[in-house]
């Protein structure tokens, strides 16, 4: 890809990235008045939904008596959440190495793949794929040991969650408008919500309290705490 094409692509990405503000910015400018949860988490119960909404409302300082309808616009934080059990549960060292190596190779392949296809980019892709695979192979044992350590220390591995964050302005009789959404719209990857590392907010579970439901509840609570910490830090 030529220098001019690179500059045009970079400019386009900057324009797309600035087309809509981030939720962290919107919440800092004007606090939200209500939390709404849209979830497709397997097995998540209505009580767990209420607990997560209450946790976020309390953490973000949202009053609990906000009316559904009012004379002015209501600012809403909408969390769209999906997820499931941690895929690393029961995964041995061999499979961890295989997945880590494959992931590294894929990332290496994608790095030069955004350029136009030429012999130079083909060679670069081959080199980057090999380098990514080697890095993934080297990282695999550390990844495996960290999973083992976390499971031994906490009694479980947290569920994984994929989320989108939206800030809405809802006006009576005028519908609603999305004023901020998570990440930046991109050509290749769409929305990119910041990753929340749950290791710092996890709480250990005793051996008698490690059913799938209890691990899910602990993971949801850890996610809610991590989300509150993220917005407080950005606010």
Residue pairs with C-beta under 8 A, 6 or more apart in sequence:
1 9
1 114
1 115
1 116
12 187
13 186
13 187
16 184
16 185
16 186
16 187
17 184
17 185
17 186
18 184
19 185
20 178
20 179
20 180
20 181
20 185
21 179
21 180
22 180
22 182
22 183
22 184
23 77
23 165
23 166
23 167
23 180
23 181
23 182
23 231
24 230
24 231
24 234
24 235
25 180
26 75
26 167
26 179
26 180
27 60
27 77
27 167
27 180
27 231
27 234
27 235
28 234
28 235
30 75
31 60
31 61
31 62
31 75
32 60
32 62
32 75
32 76
32 77
32 167
33 62
33 63
33 66
33 74
33 75
33 76
34 57
34 62
34 66
34 74
34 75
34 76
34 77
35 53
35 56
35 57
35 60
35 62
35 76
35 77
35 78
35 79
36 53
36 76
36 77
36 78
36 79
36 168
37 49
37 52
37 53
37 78
37 79
37 81
38 78
38 79
38 80
38 81
39 49
39 79
39 80
39 81
39 82
40 81
40 82
41 81
41 82
41 83
41 84
41 159
41 161
41 216
41 220
42 84
43 212
43 213
43 216
44 216
44 220
48 216
48 217
48 220
51 217
51 220
51 221
52 220
52 221
52 223
52 224
55 221
55 224
55 225
55 228
56 62
56 77
56 79
56 224
56 227
56 228
57 64
59 224
59 225
59 227
59 228
59 232
60 77
60 228
60 231
66 74
69 172
70 172
71 172
72 171
73 169
73 170
73 171
74 169
74 170
74 171
75 167
75 168
75 169
75 170
75 179
76 167
76 168
76 169
76 170
76 176
77 165
77 166
77 167
77 168
78 165
78 166
78 167
78 168
79 163
79 164
79 165
79 227
80 163
80 164
80 165
80 166
81 161
81 162
81 163
81 223
82 161
82 162
82 163
83 159
83 160
83 161
83 162
83 219
84 159
84 160
85 159
85 160
85 212
85 215
85 216
86 157
86 158
86 159
86 160
87 160
88 96
88 147
88 157
89 151
89 157
91 99
91 144
91 147
92 144
93 140
93 141
93 144
96 140
96 143
96 144
96 147
97 137
97 140
97 141
97 144
99 140
100 136
100 137
100 139
100 140
100 143
101 133
101 136
101 137
101 140
102 133
102 136
103 136
104 132
104 133
104 134
104 135
104 136
104 137
104 139
105 129
105 130
105 132
105 133
105 136
106 129
106 132
107 132
107 136
108 125
108 128
108 129
108 130
108 131
108 132
108 133
108 135
109 125
109 128
109 129
109 132
111 128
111 132
112 121
112 124
112 125
112 128
113 121
113 125
114 188
115 121
115 124
147 157
150 157
150 199
150 202
151 157
153 204
154 202
154 203
154 204
154 205
155 204
155 205
155 206
155 207
155 210
156 205
156 210
156 215
156 218
158 198
158 199
158 202
158 215
158 218
158 219
158 222
158 223
159 215
159 216
159 219
159 220
161 196
161 219
161 223
162 193
163 182
163 193
164 181
164 182
164 191
164 193
165 181
165 182
165 193
166 178
166 180
166 181
166 182
167 178
167 179
167 180
167 181
168 176
168 177
168 178
168 179
169 176
169 177
169 179
170 176
171 177
181 191
182 191
182 192
182 193
182 194
183 191
183 192
183 193
183 194
184 191
184 192
185 191
186 192
194 230
196 223
196 226
196 227
196 230
197 226
198 219
198 222
198 223
198 226
200 226
201 221
201 222
201 223
201 225
201 226
201 229
202 218
202 219
202 222
203 218
203 221
203 222
205 214
205 215
205 218
